[in-house]
Amino acid sequence: MPPVEPFGTLVREAVANETFNRLADLRRRITRRWWWLARNPLIVKGGVGFRWAVNLGK
């Protein structure tokens, strides 16, 4: 499994079961999720589960 694949699940949680009238709205929601994940490395570590993820946020 590519290292980024489990990360995609964490991003998709922000848009699951949502509809967007414009592509810009979808982009905005995904961008906010990326920034939120960047500020919450423990969530990423748990969701990704790769050894290298342990070093995130250090």
C-alpha positions in Angstrom: 0.0 0.0 0.0 1.4 3.4 -0.9 2.2 5.5 2.2 -0.2 8.3 1.2 -3.2 5.9 0.7 -4.3 5.7 4.4 -3.9 9.5 4.6 -6.5 9.9 1.9 -9.0 8.3 4.3 -8.4 11.0 6.9 -9.0 13.6 4.2 -12.1 12.0 2.8 -13.7 12.0 6.3 -14.1 15.8 5.8 -16.2 15.4 2.7 -18.0 12.1 3.2 -21.8 12.4 2.6 -21.5 16.0 1.6 -22.5 17.6 -1.7 -20.8 20.7 -3.2 -22.3 23.0 -5.7 -18.9 24.3 -6.8 -15.5 22.7 -7.1 -14.1 25.7 -5.2 -16.2 24.7 -2.2 -14.8 21.1 -2.3 -11.3 22.5 -2.6 -11.8 24.8 0.4 -13.1 22.0 2.6 -10.2 19.7 1.7 -7.7 22.5 2.3 -9.1 23.1 5.7 -8.9 19.4 6.5 -5.2 19.3 5.4 -4.4 22.2 7.7 -6.3 20.7 10.6 -4.5 17.4 10.1 -1.1 19.3 10.0 -2.0 20.7 13.4 -3.0 17.3 14.8 -0.1 14.9 14.1 -1.4 12.3 16.6 -4.5 11.8 14.4 -2.3 11.3 11.4 0.0 8.9 13.3 -3.0 6.7 14.3 -4.6 6.8 10.9 -1.6 6.2 8.8 0.1 3.5 11.0 3.5 3.6 9.3 6.7 3.6 11.2 7.8 6.9 9.6 4.7 8.6 10.8 5.9 8.3 14.4 8.4 11.1 13.6 5.7 13.6 12.5 5.5 16.7 14.6 8.9 16.3 16.2 
